[in-house]
Structures are given as structure tokens and as C-alpha cells.
Amino acid sequence: MFRTTEISDSKFESDNLRFITVKTKNLKGRGDICLFVPPLEGLKDIPLVILLHGVYGSSWTWSQKGGVHITALKMMMQGKIQPMVIAMPSDGLWGDGSAYIKHNGIDFEKWIVDDVSRAVIQNIPSVSEKSDLFISGLSMGGFGALRLGVKYSKKFKAVSAHSPVTSLMQMPMFVEESMENYLQEDESENSVWDVVKHYKNNLPKIRFDCGTEDLLIDYNRALHKQLTRAKVEHTYEEFSGGHEWAYWQEHIKDSLLFFDKTATNRQIATFKNSLNFKTNGSSKRLGRQA
């Protein structure tokens, strides 16, 4: 699938994080993916969550600033969610942020939609073509998640976003690069609402949230109103907080719970039949709460 693939050595990995670098034509170079892989044996076809970072960040951001791998493992041990792999790719590292779209001769969109899942399937035995695929993200990554999740609904079973940018016109609030780099020729590609209208007949499960003190709150409320008026089924929530990691660290739990509920019964059965959770030389049986 890729000309070259490098994966981290398990002898030196920590906190159940793995790292993959692949060379892809979509980026015209290499792309990085940080992975959380549950420390369980005997799992197969488990869900894959693609988690997108915001501006200025990279593949390490969700784990090293958000601690999502720690949160996810704790939720699994408590039986709140079934095991799932979380893939945290870089956005392609263009400028302050690529917005996960195609521009400047590089297809950041296809990198996320095609390459990331392929790289995981190729390297992680518990994930396969049969695995449910979900996508989420924050801020710019929230825009990417909503836009790509809707556009490629045949691939993504559900989408969730936190404090999302809802239109490319909001990118100058965060980046120094000119808008000319981002705007697509097809105007239906430039905002979440336009993408939803274009693909309205085949949508995935949708949820998003925003902090009441967030600088993007009005844009999120506007998107919620547009979806409601158009009778597009979705979940929108507001919580206390701003455009900050303290907010995302807490509410990534909502995405994981949403994806867990949306996953197929087959994945739940796989979870129930999984082997023991191993940690520090001891083992613990994982059980799912009713």
C-alpha cells in the first residue's frame, strides 16, 4: 500500500502508544500517525477512531496534551466503552494547519480518508476492513472530522467534533496563511453546512459540542440551527469552558461514548469474548457495564 512503512519497536513503546510513518503520494512525502492500541489479546475487527488535531499541532498532540490514551484505557477498564484503536495522524504539517483539505498540490483529505486507515489495518492485527470506522477532532480537526465524516459517510459510521471550526472562512482566526490557500473551487466544500446539504441523503451519525466561553460558540450555534431547520438528525451540546485543552480533555469522553453506542453488536460480542487485560505482570478481566 505504501512505498515505505516504519513502525515503532514494542520494546521501547510506553503507555500503549505506537507510532507509524508511511510515505504516501497524497502528501508527496511522509505522514506520521500516533496510535493508542488497547493492551488486550485475542481481539479482532475492533472499531478504529481517527482523531484529528487542531492548528499548530501534530500527531502527538492528542496524547501529549489531551491524554486521550489514558482516558480511553480507563473507560475500557471501567466497562464504559468497548476496546477500540485510536489513530491520531498529523494533518500533513502544512503552514499553521492544512484544514484537512486538498490544496497547494497536496491531498490532505485523501491522506486522512484513505491512508490512515490503511496504515493501521496493515500494521495492527486487531483492526481490519470489517472494523467500524469513526472520526472526531477539535477546532480545525473538528472541521475536518465533520466535513470528511459527512462527505465519506460510506466509510465513517459516525462523526463527532469538539469546538469545531464550521467554515473555512474562520481559519484566519487561527492561521497566518492566506485564505487563497484554503478555499475550494467547489463552494459546497467550504463549510460544514454546505457539505451536509450536498450529501444530505446519506449522512452518518453526527454529534458536536462547544464551550459556552469558546470564541467559536456563535458559529456552532448557527450550524446547530441550520441542521435543526433542515431536520438533519444530530446531537449538539454546550458545556462550560473555552477553546482550551481542559475542555477537550474532558469532553473527548463524549465522543468515545457516542462511538461506542454507535458501534455494531458484532464488535460488542468480540469485546465480551476478549481475553484478559494485562498490566504490570498481572491480569484483569474486562467487563461491560449494562
Summary of the structure (lengths in Angstrom):
residues: 290
radius of gyration: 18.2
end to end distance: 40.4
largest distance: 56.6
contacts: 1012
relative contact order: 0.16
helix: 34%
strand: 22%
